[in-house]
Structure formats: structure tokens, C-alpha cells
Amino acid sequence: MSETMLAGVLHGAKDIRVEQCALPELRPGMVRLRVRRVGICGSDMHYFEHGYCAAFVPTRPFILGHELTADVAAVAADVTAPAIGARVTVNPARACGFCDYCKAGRGNLCRQTIMLGSASTNPPMDGAFAELVTVRADQCHLLPPEMEDGLGAMMEPFAVALHAVKRAGTVSGKRVLVTGGGPIGLLVLLTARAFGATPVVLSDLVAGRRQTALKLGADATLNPTAGNLGEQVRELTGDGFDVLFEASGAPPALRQAFSLVRPGGTIVQIGTLGTADVPLPANQVMVREIQLIGSFRYGNVFGEAIRLVAAGRVNLAPLISQVFPLAELPQAMARAFAKDEVLKVQIQIG
């Protein structure tokens, strides 16, 4: 085997280069994966646009990418599963497995987590915009033979949405609003519908994303800047939404959520709001008994996500807008910013 591989390396803002890199080391407990398909995530776009993502500032050039389908190419001597040749998707968040959070089944809150394709650690952890990547064996989840590579690479963002909906509790029969019509917001819409919510409404500033939501099965859409927004909400729900999923990461959307949710309702914050504090109407939380819940990454939902897609309960295919080869990664990153034209851009590698 060659000692190098092709990979897309971020060198700085708007500077990502496909170049030869050293093979990732295969340490005990790890597997080496031959990557087939990778999705471009919002965090990848932040790194590309600014050179950093929120508080995560890279200390060296590194490889982005964490939404993937891959084949197991090699395993460490102490690994018994998955087997070489298995096709997998990956939970890119490698929790420690030993802390109180991990032992309580809440590994997404582990403070020692190492995230694939992220500068959340020093040095940054190289990701999957590469021919090969290594992960811990237990991060791998087997994919059904009939599932397309593109859908396998959608499991990570779908897991974000699935975890968020489960954080809200039972949504069957509940009136649901999703704010933010990007990939995560649309995945929340699909998940809430699959779990029996009705009506399911999406709010977004971009008309094209509202149209996409309707095509995916939204019962209605809202423009958050509409002058008669309150009247539209009353017509749809009466007293407001039972559950509101804030997936835009825009502070005005979170602030507006408190006037759109009904007394006793729940707001689930999914979108990353950055590092600045956001003023919130705390008195409304008290007087109207509003629940504000955070949802971070995935919990332990990858197996459930795979089963839901394999059974046809949730159709992720319409969210895949365009696929580029690895050699055209810079063009693919630029294309991902066309928010009114594309949802999920993926990279074909294997």
C-alpha cells in the first residue's frame, strides 16, 4: 500500500487544497476506512468561509469532513468487529467511554470527545475528505447492502434531527414548528412527520427553502418577517405551537420562538448560536411555563436512524442536491453556499 493518500486539507479561510497526505495511523482499537461518500456539513462551511468555526480555531492545516459512508479497509490486531470489507457509516464523535456522562448513556455530553474533522481539540482531528480515515471501531455502524452510499452519508445529519425530536418527548399529534429550512431543519421536519406530529410547519427567510419544505410534506410554511405572522400562527394552531425546533442558529429566531410557542410548550434549540450570549424573555419562561431544551449532536440513535431509513419511514434522498469528485472539493464547497439552490452537497471518493 502507498504511504500517502489524497485528501482535502483546509489551510485557511477559502483555502482548501486536494493534496497528498500521510496515511492515518492505525492504533489499537481503531479501524482504517476507505471512504466512499462524504457530505459537506454546515460546520465544514464555517471552517471554509472563516478559517475557524465558533470558538474552534485550527492550530494547523487539517482535513475536514465527518458525514460518511466507507468500507473497512484494515483493523487493528485487537479489533474483532467490524470485519474487513464491511460497509459502514460513522458516529464522528468519539466519546471517552469512561466518564459519568458516557456511563449514563449520554456520551454526546462527554467532555473528552474527539470529533472527526474538527478543531475542537489541539491538534485538530483530521476528517473524511480523504481516501482513508481511521476511527475507533465502536464508532462504526453497519449499513444494509441495499442502502445507497449517499444515504449512508446522510445518517450523521439525520441522527442530529432524530436526537432532537426524541429530546422533545412524544410529538405524536403535536403542533410543531421548525425554524430554519437548511438540511437539519428539513430533517427535523421529516422526522417529526414520521413520528406523527400534525401539523408540521417550517419557517425560513428564503422562499426557495419554504417551497422545498412543502415538497417534502410540510403542512404549511411561514416567513418569519411577515407582518401578519401572529395571525397566521393563530390560524394554524390556535394558541401557538406545542413544540418548536429552532434549527437556524439565528438569535432572532430563538427570541421569536417564545412568542410562537403556546403556554406549556417546548422549545428545542438545535442550531449553533455562536459564543455570544442571547437575551431571552425569562419572565415568559416562568409565567407561561415554557420548556427550553438543548439538543447536542446525536445521543445513541445511529442504529435507529439506519432502521428508519432502511424501512422507508424517512426518505432522505431528496435532500442530496449534488455530488462532486474529491478533485473538485473547492468547487463543491463554494457550491454548498448556494442556499436557495442546494441542500446537501456530497463528495464521491471511493
Residue, then its C-alpha position, 0 to 999 in steps of 0.5 A: m500500500s502507498e504511504t500517502m493518500l489524497a485528501g482535502v486539507l483546509h489551510g485557511a479561510k477559502d483555502i482548501r487544497v486536494e493534496q497528498c497526505a500521510l496515511p492515518e495511523l492505525r492504533p489499537g482499537m481503531v479501524r482504517l476506512r476507505v471512504r466512499r461518500v462524504g457530505i459537506c456539513g454546515s460546520d465544514m462551511h464555517y471552517f471554509e468561509h472563516g478559517y475557524c468555526a465558533a470558538f474552534v480555531p485550527t492550530r494547523p492545516f487539517i482535513l475536514g469532513h465527518e458525514l460518511t459512508a466507507d468500507v473497512a479497509a484494515v483493523a487493528a490486531d485487537v479489533t474483532a468487529p467490524a470485519i474487513g470489507a464491511r460497509v459502514t457509516v460513522n458516529p464522528a464523535r468519539a466519546c471517552g467511554f469512561c466518564d459519568y456522562c458516557k456511563a449514563g448513556r449520554g456520551n454526546l455530553c462527554r467532555q473528552t470527545i474527539m470529533l472527526g474533522s474538527a478543531s475542537t481539540n489541539p491538534p485538530m482531528d483530521g476528517a473524511f475528505a480523504e481516501l482513508v480515515t481511521v476511527r475507533a471501531d465502536q464508532c462504526h455502524l453497519l449499513p444494509p447492502e441495499m442502502e445507497d452510499g449517499l444515504g449512508a452519508m446522510m445518517e450523521p445529519f439525520a441522527v442530529a434531527l432524530h436526537a432532537v425530536k426524541r429530546a422533545g418527548t412524544v410529538s405524536g399529534k403535536r403542533v410543531l414548528v421548525t425554524g430554519g429550512g437548511p438540511i437539519g431543519l428539513l430533517v427535523l421536519l421529516t422526522a417529526r412527520a414520521f413520528g406523527a406530529t400534525p401539523v408540521v410547519l417550517s419557517d425560513l427567510v428564503a422562499g426557495r427553502r419554504q417551497t422545498a419544505l412543502k415538497l417534502g410534506a410540510d403542512a404549511t410554511l411561514n416567513p418569519t418577517a411577515g407582518n401578519l405572522g401572529e395571525q397566521v400562527r393563530e390560524l394554524t394552531g390556535d394558541g401557538f405551537d406545542v413544540l418548536f425546533e429552532a434549527s437556524g442558529a439565528p438569535p432572532a429566531l430563538r427570541q421569536a420562538f417564545s412568542l410562537v410557542r403556546p403556554g406549556g410548550t417546548i422549545v428545542q434549540i438545535g442550531t449553533l448560536g455562536t459564543a455570544d450570549v442571547p437575551l431571552p424573555a425569562n419572565q415568559v419562561m416562568v409565567r407561561e411555563i415554557q420548556l427550553i431544551g438543548s439538543f447536542r449532536y446525536g445521543n445513541v440513535f445511529g442504529e435507529a436512524i439506519r432502521l428508519v431509513a432502511a424501512g422507508r419511514v424517512n426518505l432522505a434522498p431528496l435532500i442530496s442536491q449534488v455530488f462532486p469528485l474529491a478533485e473538485l472539493p473547492q468547487a463543491m464547497a463554494r457550491a454548498f453556499a448556494k442556499d436557495e439552490v442546494l441542500k446537501v452537497q456530497i463528495q464521491i471518493g471511493 
